[in-house]
Amino acid sequence: MAAPLTLLLLVAVTVRAALFRSSLSELISERVEVVSPLTAWKRVIEGLALLDLGVSPYSGDVFHETPLTIYLFHFLVDYAEVTFMLADVITAVALYMAVKDYNKQVFRKQKFALEADRYPLDCLELIRSPKEMYYIPLKVAMFYLLNPFTILSCVAKSTCGLNNAIIALFILSTIKGNVLLSAIFLSLATYQSIYPLTLCAPALLYLMQRQYIPVNFRRASFWWFIVQYAFMYLGSLFVIICLSFFLLGSWDYLPSVYGFILSVPDLTPNIGLFWYFFAEMFEHFRLFFLCVFQINVFFYTIPLSIKLKEHPVFLIFMQLAVISIFKSYPTVGDISLYMAFLPVWSHLHRFLRNIFLVSCVLLACSALFPVLWHLWIYAGSANSNFYYAITLLFNVAQILLVSDYFYAFLRREHHLTYGLYLKRKDGSEATLVLK
């Protein structure tokens, strides 16, 4: 398996290197779908210029990345292209290793369940075979590295690629069962953009499963593990924040980074839901709807954690999708991370209802983004309503995609418990309805 992965990495790096050397790189780096006010490389360059002049990069309203990021590129600015390609490689390899380990655990649990006769006889066709699962880790790496969204994000030198690498390392550490590294990488991801805080729930659920700690509020072991993980997570976050203060010499970055993410002052168009809504918003309603929109990202964590407490890896997939849809400044690089997990759930395809329609809508919207942008900004024959309409459709398609996978996952689990061919009390065929 090492040879196909190596070949895949070589192809992915070659494609990126070729695009870096082409005239398209400048055009891609300007696309609002690919970069945001938080992740744009031009803003990083501005921040570095201010830092070199002895001025705080947060003194204006240009730079909104974290201090660790700007100090990283202070040393690696001449090797920026290599850094972003390396970040994509690290993400792909981390996802490859994580999914490979996860598949081993799934197969082991499935084997024990079969030996214990826990599955109804008529649902044996739903059981996953080793041959079916063998190439899934490679497909995950391929879905990430060769996804046009990932390639565009890398060529634009969007710092979203670095965030994805940190989240991928967090997922790998969690699935490997390393509690300390999981907490450290989660604190780094939270430090970068706040929203990965919601990944704390699936991490705790998975690590407790690994250590055979029951999810029971009355058990002391349950609370003790949460306290341990919280201590490591908050301790790591405290160290990172203090390190940022010592590097910068002030707390200016807190309002410039986290205040910027939460208050959404820059309404530059993007593929998210915030910009148009708040551009049209009356100022005295702004705070209320800002809270509603921001809470939306965190709101789904508790119900999803309750429903998927036995399946924390699928919960990670769901949370990544929710973050990429509802965050304040999303880019296509955020979407590419959760889409890389789609091959892991390939066994759900028979239960998906709208996959063809959703795929067509996502492809059509991806093609129409630059067209409607050109008509609005350059040709002047359209307006912001056109662009926001396609943005809404794109996000609705993502929501339908994720909810379809959620339905398919729950339906398969139901069949594994009650049988594939459900019967009513009178012996007639029953229909499963998700409510």
C-alpha positions in Angstrom: 0.0 0.0 0.0 3.0 2.3 0.5 3.8 2.3 -3.3 0.3 3.6 -4.4 0.3 6.2 -1.6 3.8 7.4 -2.6 2.7 7.6 -6.3 -0.4 9.6 -5.2 1.7 12.0 -3.2 4.1 12.5 -6.2 1.2 13.2 -8.6 -0.4 15.6 -6.1 2.8 17.6 -5.5 3.6 17.7 -9.2 0.1 19.1 -10.0 0.5 21.8 -7.3 4.1 22.7 -8.4 2.9 23.0 -12.0 0.1 25.3 -11.0 2.4 27.4 -8.8 4.5 28.1 -11.8 1.6 28.9 -14.1 -0.1 32.2 -14.7 -3.3 30.8 -13.0 -1.8 31.0 -9.5 -2.3 34.8 -9.3 -5.9 34.5 -10.5 -6.7 31.6 -8.0 -5.3 33.6 -5.1 -7.8 36.4 -5.8 -10.9 34.1 -5.8 -13.3 34.8 -2.9 -14.3 31.2 -2.9 -10.8 30.1 -2.2 -9.5 32.7 0.3 -11.2 34.7 3.0 -10.1 37.8 5.0 -8.7 35.3 7.6 -6.8 33.0 5.3 -5.6 35.2 2.3 -1.9 35.0 1.6 -1.8 38.7 0.6 -2.9 39.6 4.2 -0.1 37.4 5.6 2.4 39.3 3.4 1.0 42.6 4.7 1.3 41.3 8.3 4.9 40.2 7.7 5.8 43.7 6.2 4.4 45.4 9.3 6.3 43.0 11.6 9.6 43.7 9.8 9.0 47.4 10.3 8.6 46.9 14.0 4.8 47.6 13.9 2.3 45.3 15.4 0.6 43.4 12.4 -2.7 43.8 14.3 -2.5 47.6 14.5 -4.7 47.9 11.4 -7.6 46.0 9.9 -5.6 43.9 7.4 -4.1 40.9 9.2 -6.3 38.5 11.2 -4.2 35.3 11.4 -2.8 34.0 14.7 0.7 35.1 16.0 2.1 31.6 15.6 1.2 31.6 11.9 2.9 34.9 11.2 6.0 33.9 13.1 6.1 30.6 11.3 6.1 32.4 7.9 8.6 35.0 9.2 11.1 32.1 8.8 9.5 30.2 6.0 8.2 33.0 3.7 10.8 32.1 1.0 9.6 28.5 1.2 5.9 29.2 1.3 5.0 27.0 -1.7 6.8 24.1 -0.2 5.2 24.7 3.2 1.6 24.6 1.8 2.4 21.5 -0.3 3.9 19.8 2.8 0.8 20.8 4.8 -1.4 19.0 2.2 0.8 15.9 2.3 0.8 15.8 6.1 -3.0 16.1 6.1 -3.4 13.3 3.5 -1.0 10.9 5.3 -2.5 11.6 8.7 -6.0 10.9 7.3 -4.7 7.7 5.6 -3.2 6.4 8.8 -6.2 7.4 10.9 -8.7 5.7 8.5 -6.5 2.6 8.3 -6.5 2.2 12.0 -10.2 3.0 12.3 -11.0 0.3 9.7 -9.1 -2.3 11.7 -11.1 -1.5 14.8 -14.4 -1.6 12.8 -13.5 -5.0 11.3 -12.5 -6.3 14.8 -15.9 -5.2 16.3 -17.7 -6.6 13.4 -16.0 -10.0 13.8 -16.8 -10.1 17.5 -20.5 -9.3 16.7 -20.7 -12.0 14.1 -19.2 -14.6 16.5 -21.7 -13.6 19.1 -24.6 -13.8 16.6 -25.7 -10.2 17.2 -26.7 -9.6 13.6 -30.0 -10.8 12.1 -29.4 -13.4 9.4 -31.1 -11.3 6.7 -28.7 -8.4 7.1 -25.4 -10.3 6.5 -25.2 -8.6 3.1 -24.6 -5.4 5.0 -21.5 -6.7 6.6 -18.3 -5.1 5.3 -15.6 -7.4 3.8 -11.8 -6.9 4.3 -11.4 -6.6 0.5 -14.0 -3.8 0.4 -12.2 -1.9 3.2 -8.6 -2.4 2.0 -8.4 0.5 -0.4 -10.5 2.9 1.6 -7.5 4.7 3.3 -5.9 5.3 -0.1 -9.2 6.6 -1.5 -9.4 9.0 1.5 -6.0 10.4 0.7 -6.9 10.6 -3.0 -10.2 12.4 -2.2 -8.2 15.0 -0.3 -5.1 15.4 -2.4 -6.8 15.4 -5.9 -9.9 17.3 -4.9 -10.0 20.5 -7.0 -11.0 22.4 -3.8 -7.9 21.3 -2.0 -5.6 22.0 -5.0 -7.1 25.5 -5.4 -6.7 26.2 -1.7 -3.0 25.1 -1.8 -2.2 27.1 -5.0 -3.8 30.2 -3.5 -1.6 29.7 -0.4 -4.6 29.8 1.8 -3.7 29.2 5.5 -6.8 27.0 5.6 -4.4 24.2 4.5 -2.5 24.6 7.7 -5.7 24.4 9.8 -6.7 21.2 8.0 -3.3 19.7 8.7 -3.7 20.4 12.5 -7.2 18.9 12.5 -6.0 15.8 10.6 -3.3 15.3 13.2 -5.9 15.7 15.9 -8.0 13.0 14.3 -5.0 10.7 13.9 -4.0 11.2 17.6 -7.5 10.6 18.7 -8.0 7.4 16.7 -4.6 6.1 17.8 -5.8 6.7 21.4 -3.1 9.2 22.4 -5.0 11.4 24.9 -2.2 14.0 25.3 -1.5 14.6 21.6 -5.3 14.7 20.9 -5.7 17.5 23.5 -2.6 19.4 22.2 -3.7 19.3 18.5 -7.3 20.1 19.5 -6.1 23.2 21.4 -4.0 24.2 18.4 -7.0 23.9 16.1 -9.1 25.9 18.5 -6.4 28.5 18.8 -6.5 28.9 15.0 -10.2 29.3 14.5 -12.4 28.7 17.6 -14.9 26.4 15.8 -12.9 23.1 16.2 -13.9 23.3 19.9 -17.0 21.3 18.9 -14.7 18.4 18.1 -14.0 18.0 21.8 -17.2 15.9 22.2 -16.4 13.2 19.6 -12.8 13.0 20.8 -14.0 12.4 24.4 -16.5 9.7 23.3 -13.9 7.9 21.1 -11.1 8.0 23.8 -13.6 6.7 26.4 -14.5 3.9 24.1 -10.9 3.0 23.7 -10.4 2.9 27.4 -13.7 1.1 28.1 -15.0 3.9 30.2 -18.9 3.9 30.1 -20.7 7.1 29.1 -22.6 7.3 32.4 -23.0 10.5 34.4 -23.1 8.6 37.6 -19.7 7.0 37.1 -16.7 8.7 38.8 -14.4 7.3 36.0 -16.5 9.2 33.4 -16.0 12.6 35.1 -12.4 11.9 36.0 -11.5 11.2 32.4 -13.3 14.5 31.3 -11.4 16.4 33.9 -8.1 14.9 32.8 -8.8 15.7 29.1 -10.0 19.2 29.9 -6.9 19.9 32.0 -4.6 18.8 29.1 -6.7 20.7 26.6 -7.0 24.0 28.6 -3.3 23.7 29.7 -2.1 23.4 26.1 -4.4 26.3 25.1 -3.1 28.4 27.9 0.6 27.7 26.9 -0.1 28.5 23.3 -1.9 31.8 24.1 0.9 32.8 26.5 3.5 32.0 23.9 1.7 34.2 21.4 1.8 37.0 24.0 5.5 36.6 24.6 6.2 36.6 20.8 4.0 39.7 20.1 4.5 41.5 23.4 0.8 42.5 23.6 -2.8 41.1 23.6 -3.7 42.9 20.4 -4.2 39.7 18.6 -7.2 38.5 20.7 -9.7 41.1 19.3 -8.1 41.1 15.9 -8.3 37.3 15.5 -11.2 35.9 17.7 -13.2 39.2 17.8 -13.0 39.3 14.0 -14.2 35.7 13.7 -17.1 36.2 16.1 -18.2 39.8 15.2 -17.9 39.4 11.4 -17.0 43.0 10.6 -15.6 42.3 7.1 -18.5 41.5 4.7 -16.4 40.5 1.7 -18.5 38.0 -0.3 -17.6 34.3 0.2 -19.3 30.9 0.0 -20.8 31.3 3.5 -24.1 32.5 4.8 -23.1 35.6 6.8 -21.9 38.3 4.4 -25.1 39.1 2.5 -27.4 38.7 5.5 -25.4 41.1 7.6 -24.9 43.5 4.7 -28.7 43.9 4.6 -29.2 43.8 8.4 -30.4 46.9 10.4 -27.7 47.7 12.9 -29.9 47.4 16.0 -30.7 43.8 15.0 -27.1 42.9 14.3 -26.1 41.6 17.7 -29.1 39.3 18.1 -28.7 37.7 14.7 -24.9 37.5 15.1 -25.5 35.4 18.3 -28.0 33.2 16.5 -25.7 32.6 13.5 -22.7 31.9 15.7 -24.6 29.6 18.1 -25.7 27.6 15.1 -22.2 26.1 14.7 -22.2 24.9 18.3 -25.9 24.1 18.8 -25.8 20.8 16.9 -23.0 19.3 19.0 -25.1 18.1 21.9 -28.0 16.4 20.0 -25.5 14.8 17.5 -23.3 13.6 20.4 -26.3 12.0 22.1 -27.5 10.3 18.9 -24.0 9.2 17.7 -22.4 8.5 21.1 -21.6 4.9 19.9 -20.1 6.2 16.6 -17.7 9.1 17.4 -15.8 8.9 14.1 -19.0 9.5 12.2 -19.7 12.3 14.6 -16.3 13.9 13.7 -17.4 13.8 10.1 -20.7 15.4 10.9 -19.1 18.1 13.0 -16.5 19.0 10.4 -19.3 19.4 7.9 -21.4 21.6 10.2 -18.3 23.8 10.8 -17.5 24.2 7.1 -21.1 25.2 6.4 -21.9 27.5 9.3 -18.6 29.2 10.1 -18.3 32.9 9.5 -15.6 32.9 6.8 -15.7 29.5 5.0 -13.6 28.6 2.0 -13.6 25.6 -0.3 -10.6 24.3 1.6 -12.8 23.7 4.6 -15.2 21.7 2.5 -12.4 19.5 1.1 -11.6 18.2 4.6 -14.9 16.6 5.4 -15.4 15.4 1.8 -12.2 13.4 2.2 -14.2 11.2 4.6 -16.8 10.2 2.0 -15.0 7.0 1.0 -15.1 5.8 4.6 -18.9 5.7 4.3 -19.0 4.1 0.9 -21.0 1.2 2.4 -23.9 3.6 2.9 -24.4 4.2 -0.8 -27.4 1.8 -1.0 -29.3 3.9 1.5 -28.6 7.3 0.1 -31.6 9.0 -1.4 -30.4 12.2 -3.1 -26.8 11.6 -3.9 -27.1 12.1 -7.7 -29.1 15.3 -7.4 -26.9 16.8 -4.7 -23.7 15.9 -6.6 -25.1 17.6 -9.7 -26.1 20.7 -7.7 -22.6 20.9 -6.1 -20.9 20.6 -9.5 -23.2 23.2 -11.1 -22.7 25.7 -8.2 -18.9 25.3 -8.3 -19.0 26.1 -12.0 -21.4 29.0 -11.6 -19.5 30.8 -8.8 -16.9 32.5 -11.1 -19.5 33.1 -13.8 -21.9 35.0 -11.5 -19.0 36.8 -9.8 -17.9 38.0 -13.3 -21.4 39.1 -14.2 -21.8 41.0 -10.9 -18.3 42.7 -10.4 -17.0 43.0 -14.0 -19.8 42.9 -16.5 -22.3 44.8 -14.2 -25.2 42.8 -15.7 -26.0 41.1 -12.3 -26.0 42.1 -8.7 -25.2 40.5 -5.3 -28.5 38.7 -5.2 -27.4 36.4 -8.0 -24.1 35.5 -6.3 -25.8 35.0 -2.9 -28.5 32.8 -4.5 -25.9 30.4 -5.8 -24.2 30.5 -2.4 -27.4 29.6 -0.7 -28.0 26.7 -3.2 -24.4 25.5 -2.6 -24.9 25.4 1.1 -28.3 23.8 0.9 -26.7 21.1 -1.3 -24.1 20.5 1.4 -26.8 20.3 4.1 -28.7 17.8 2.0 -25.5 15.8 1.4 -24.7 15.6 5.1 -28.2 14.9 6.2 -28.5 12.1 3.5 -25.4 10.4 4.9 -26.8 10.9 8.4 -30.0 9.2 7.4 -28.2 6.4 5.6 -25.9 5.7 8.6 -28.8 5.5 11.1 -30.8 3.3 8.7 -28.0 0.9 8.3 -27.5 0.7 12.1 -31.2 0.1 12.5 -31.1 -2.8 10.0 -28.1 -4.3 11.7 -30.2 -4.4 14.9 -33.7 -5.3 13.6 -33.0 -7.0 10.2 -32.9 -5.8 6.7 -36.4 -6.8 5.7 -38.8 -5.3 8.2 -42.2 -6.8 8.8 -45.4 -5.4 10.4 -47.3 -7.4 13.1 -49.6 -8.7 10.4 -46.7 -10.0 8.3 -46.8 -7.3 5.6 -43.7 -5.4 4.6 -42.9 -2.3 6.7 -41.3 1.0 5.7 -38.6 2.7 7.8 -39.3 6.4 8.3 -36.7 8.7 10.0 -38.4 11.2 12.3 
